[in-house]
Amino acid sequence: MTQSQPALSSPTETPATDSPAIETLTEAIAFLDGLDVSAMKLGLDRVRGLLITLDNPQDHLPMVHIAGTNGKGSVTAMLTAILKAAGLKVGSFTSPHLIQVRERIGINGNPILPDDFQHEVQSLKQHLETLGWPRDQWPTYFEFLNVMAYQFFRQKRVDITVFETGLGGRLDSTNVVRQPNLTAITTIGMDHMQHLGNTLAAIAGEKAGIIKPGVPVVVGAHIPEEALTVILDKAAQQDAPVILASDQSLAVSPQSNPTEGLLLEDTRTGAAYRLSLLGPYQKQNLAIVLACVEQLRQQGFAIPQQAVLEGLQRAYWPVRFQYFPQKHVVLDGSHNPDGFASLKDTLKLYFPQEPMLWLVSLRNNRDPQALIDVMQSAGQPLGIMVTQASPNHLYHPPEALAEQLRAAFPESACWIETADTPTQAYARLLEKREGLSGEMPLVLVTGSLYTAGEVLSLAKF
């Protein structure tokens, strides 16, 4: 135990504080928010120390542990849906949430119920008070939810879990599991450099921290060589078998469309997979999912091919190029260069010549040029609405971002306006679209998961 780790008190001691019990979902959320959503304390000692006092629930859970710059959420969603279709009880832990925090902890794709969530928050809070730890040594918001998930899944006796890392891997609190069934690394790109490093090799080193001795690791097909070398070296050090998930035999069918879904054909086997997730980049995620399924089959999990087909059609992962045909609106959470590159390809597949209206926002630690590039690739927009999600201080101020967009798009051909909130921006955008004559333009909301999530939660789709 490190010097900074608090001494563990006996669970039978009198609580160190006499704070009121949490009795409602609203009180549970308020308590979590009080832990400081933005707090980030990379390291595992604090979480490990807490889990010891809870009899290490994480070590009683069969698990697939997934890291990566992009794609890990889609892989988690597809794999969860497949395992559910195979008749298994599946726990999943993801982040961030879009609308409600309960989304982060799910069983069979459904968020933890409000009463269960409130009970689990109160139980863990009371346990911490009983231990008598100083408040500055309590888990962060993410860590608290992570520990909750371990506890909850163990109590519910799930058959298997799928855990997505929050940030990085090596020092992420999900990395306390000593012997998962399987690990996977989806992609490596330049993101969260302030925490993970300024090179692909450094970022890969952090992601590869989830690789465990002797545990197979599935690796995505499009990881740059600089990063792949680091991952392979780490796997060799841990004597972990490596499965490279090639997507070369998967081809996007011309029968793909935004209402029925992406159709991928395996030119090697002749198999066809209809995905509910639309982006053509999902073929590399599918390759990872299929490799994970095969590894789990080898470990004794019964996963028939029909479950694979059904799960892929039912997987739900919102605001990842989510199309609403009745409104002719796309919600997309792309927010980094790799994500915007994928958005560019998806627009080319489904809406290559579509007149468009954009609703955009962007975190202030992101370079707007990647967003501008994808907007320019789609042709001259009819109009752009710029906004920011909450908390505002984390986003480019709308007027400042609008000025950069005005430099990229002549106002003579494109109006650019700002709004204080995503919902105001969306309402105003629909008003302006209703005033147009001719073909109804596509509305595309992008640049931020939280902005897209807010529009999803309040708009009537």
N, C-alpha and C positions, 0 to 999 in steps of 0.2 A: 504494500500500500504506500502511495506517495505521501510526502510530508503534508501536502495541501489537503489530503483527504480527511474529512472529519472522523473522529473516533466514533464507532458505532455504539449506540446505546442499546440497552436491552429493550425489546418490544413490550416488556411488562411494566416499564417505568411510567410514571405519571406524565401526561402530555406536557410539553414545554410551553404551550400556549393554550389559551382557552377560547379559541376562535369558534364562532358558531358553525353548526353543521350545515353542509350544502344539501338543500332539500328540493331544488328545482333545477331544470336544465339551464335556465337563465343564470342562476347563481353559479353553476358549474362553469359556464363559459366565462363569467366575470372573474372567477378565481383563476382560470387558466390565463386570461388576458393580464392578470396581475403578475404573472410570472415573467412578463415581458416577452412578447412575441419576437422581438428583434434580437433578444439575447442569444449569443452564440459562444459556447465555451467548448471548443474542440478538445476531446480527450475522453477516455473511457473509465478512469478510476472512480469518478463520482457515481456513474451509473452502475458499474460493477459492484461497488460497495452497497448500493441500495438493493440491487437484485439479490445479493447474498442474504440479506435480511428477509427476502421473500421466497427463499428456497429456489432461487435461480429458475424461474418458470421458463425462460428462453431455452434452456437446455432440455426441456421436455417436449419441444415442438418440432416435428418434421418441417423442414424449411427449404425454400428456394430463395436465395438472397441475390438481389439484382442491383447493379450499379451502372452508371453511364451518364454522359452529358445530356443526350437526348434519347428518347425511345424507351426508357425503363418503365414509364407509366403505361405505354401502349402494350409492352410485353407483359407487364403485370396484369392488365385488364384481360388480354387474350388468354393468358395461361390460367387465370382464375376462372374464366368462363368455361374453358375446356375441362378443367378438373371438376367443376360443378356439374357439367353435362355428363361426366363419367360417374356421377353419383357420390362424389366425395364432399365432405364438409370442409370448406376452404376459408381460411382466414387471410385477410390481406391488409397490409399497412402501406399507405401511400402518403405523399405530400407534394405540393401543398393542397389544401382544400379549395374548392371554388366558391361554394355558397355557405356551407355549414361545416363546422369542424368535425362533426360525426362522420363525415365522408372518409376520414383518414383511417378509421378502423372499421372493417367490414367483414361480414361472413356471407359467403356465396354471392358477393357483389352488392349486398345491401348494407347500408350504413348501420352501425350499432344503434339500437333503439334508444330514444331519449331517456327512459327510466334506467336502462342499463348504463348509459353514459354518465348520468348524474350519480348513480351508485358507485361506479368505479372511480370517479373523481374524488368523491367523498372518502371512499375507503383508502385510497392512496394518500390523500391529504392527511387523514387521521393517523395513518401509519408513520408518516414523516414527523408529525407532531409528537407522536409517542417516542420516536427515536431521539428527539431532542436536538436534531441538527440545527445549526445556525441557518437563518434564512438565506444568507449569501452562499450556502453550500447546497441549497435545494436544487433539484433538476430544473433545467430550462423548460420552456413551453414544449419544445419538440421532444426532449428527453422524457418529460412527464407522460406525454401521450404514448411514446414508445414503450415505456415500462407498463403503462396501462394495457397496451395491446398484448404484451406477453402474458400478463395476468389474465386478461379476459379470454384469450384463445385457449389457455390452459384450462380455465374453468369450464369453457364450453366444449372441451374435448374435440377440437377440430382434428380432421384427419391429416391436414397439411396446411402450411402457411406460405404465402408469397410476400416477402418483405422488400420494399424499395428503400434504398438509402436516401437520406435527406440531402446530404452534401458530401461529396467525396466518397469515402469508404473507410479508409484506414482508421480515422479518428471519429467516424460517425457512430452515434450511439446504437445503431442497428448492428454494429460489428462486434457485439459482445457474445454472439452465438459461437460456441467453440466448434461445433461439428454440424453444419448444415448438410442437407442432402446434396445440394447443388448450388453453385454460384454462376452468375452470368454478368458479363460486361458488354453493354450494347454498343456504345459509341464513345469516342473521345474527341472533344472539341474545346475551343477556347471559351471558357465560361467560369465565373466565380474565381477569377485569377487571384483576387486579393486574399483568398483563403487556400487555394489549391496550387498556386504556382503560375509562372508566366510562360511556360513551355508545355508542349504536348507531352513530353516525357515526364515532367513533374506532375502534371495532372493525372497521367496514366499511373504513376506510382501511387498516388492517393487512391484512385479507384481500385487498383490491384490489391489494395490492402484487405479486401474481403476474401481473397483466395486463401483457402485453408489446407492444411496438410492432408494429402490424399483425396481431397474432395474434387470431383470433376468441375471444370469451369468452361462454360460455353462463351465463346468470344465472337462478337459481331464481325461481319465480313468486310466492312469498310473503315476499319480503324487504321489511321495513318501508320506507316512503317515505324516512324520514330516512337510512337506510343505502343505499337504492337510488340516491339522488341522488349520494352520494359515489362509488359504483361507476361510475355513468354518466359522471360528470365525469372520473374517472381513465381510463376507456376513451376518452373524447374526446381527452384529452391525449396518449394513446398511439396515436391513430388506429386503435383496435382495434374491429373490428365486434362489435356486441352482439347476441346472440340471446336473447330473453326466452322462457324455456321454460314456456309457459302449460300448465296442467293442467286448464283449464276444460272441455275436451271429454272428459276421462277420468272415468268414473263407476264406483263400486264396485258390482259385481254382487251380487245376493242369493245367487248360487251360491258366493260366497266362503265358505270354512270353514277351520278351523284345521288340518285334516289334509291337505286337497288344496291349499291355498294361496289367496292373494288373486287374485280375478279382476277385471280392469279392462277396461271396454269403452270404446272411442273412439266417442262419439256422432256425431262428424263423419265418420269414415271407415268405421265399422262393424267395425274391427279389434278383436280380443279378445286380451288378454295375461294369461296365468296366471303369477303370480309365486310363487317359493318363499318369498319374504320376506312376512310376514303383515300387517304394520301397514298400515292404510288410508292413513297418511301417505306410504306408498311411492309413491302416485300422483304426488306432486310430484317425487320422485326419479326415477320412470320418465320423466316429461316431460323432465328434464334428460338422462337417458341417451339417449332417442330423439333429442334435439337434437344431442348429441355424435356419435351414429352418423351422422346426416345430414351433419354437418360433415366427418367423416372420409371418408364416401363422396365428397363433393365434392373431397377431396384425393387421391382415387385408391385408397382402401382398398376392397376388394371385400367387402361385408358384406351378404349376401342376407337377405331378410326371415325365412327359415326359421331362420337363425342367431340372429336377434333373439329369436324365439319359444323356441327351444331354450335359449339362454343364460339367459333370464329364469327358466325353469323349473329350471335347474340351479344358479343362483347360490347360493353358500353364504356366509353372514355370520352366524356364531353369536351367540347370546345377544342378538339383537335381536328380542324377542318370539318366542323359539324354543320351540315347543310339542312336548312328548313325550306323545303320547296314551296310551301304555301305562302311564305313571306318573301321568298327569294333572297334569303339572308344566309351568310356563312359566318360562324363564330370560330375564330382560330386563335389559339394561345401562343403562337410563335413569338419568341422574344429575344432570340440570339441569332448570330449569323447562320449557323447550321439550320436552325428552324426556319428562318426566312428563305434559305435556299430550297428547303423542302416545300415551302408554301409556293414558291415560284413554279416548281415542277407540277404541283397539284392544280394550280390555276391553269397551266398550259394544257393539262389533260382534260379538265372538265369545262372550263370557261375561257377558251383561247381568244375569242373576239368579243367578249362581253363588255358592254358599257358598265362602268363601276363607280360606286360611291364608297369612300373609305371612312371608317371611324378608327382612329389610332391613338395610342398612348404608349409611353416607353419609360422604363426605369432610367433614372439619371446616371446609372453606372453602365449604360449601354450606348454604343455609338449609333446615332440616328442614320448613318450612311447605309447600314445593312437594310434598314427598313425602307429607305429611299430607293435603294437598288431594286428591291422586289416590287415596289410600286411602279417604278419606271418600266420594268420589264412587262408589266401588264397593260401598258399603253396609257394614253392620256386619261386621267380620271376626270369624271364630270365634276366632282367636288370632294372635299376632305374636311372632316370634322375632327378636331384635336381635343383631347381631354386628358384627365389623369384619374387614377384610382386612389384609394385610401391605403395607407397614409400618404398625403400629398407630397410631403417632403422627400419621398423616395423617387418621385417622378420628375421628368423634365417638365417645367412649367409649360402649360399649353401654348401660351403666346410665344415663348422662346422656340418651342418645337415648330410652331406654325411658321415662324420666320424662316427657319431652315427649309421647310417644305415650299414656301413661296419662292425661295431661290431656285428650287429644283423644278417647280411647275409654274409656268406663266399664268398669272391670274386672269389674263384675257381669255384663257380657255378652261380655267378651273377655279371655282371659288374655294376659299379656305377659311374656315371659321373655328372658333374655340367654344368650349362649354366647360362648366365647372365640374360636372360629374358624368360618368358614363351613361347613366339613365337619361340625363338631360340631353346629352349629345345624341343618343339613339333616337329619342323622341323628335328632336329637331331634324335629324337626318331623314326620318320617315316623312315628316311634314314637307320637306323640300322635294323628296322623291315624288310625293303625290301631286305636286305642282308641275311635274314634267310631262311633256307629251311624248308620244312614241313608245318605243320598247322600254319596258320597266328595267332599270339598271339593277345589277347585283349590288347588295350592301355587304361589305366585308369588314368585320370587326377584328382587329389584330393588334399585336405589339405587347400584350400583357395578358397573362392568364386571369388575373384578377378583374381586369376590365371586361374581358369576355364573360367571365363568370357572373359579374354583376348584371350585365345585360341579359344573360340566360335566366337569372333568378327573378328578374322583375318584368321582363317583356313577356307577352302572351304568345308563346310559340305553340 
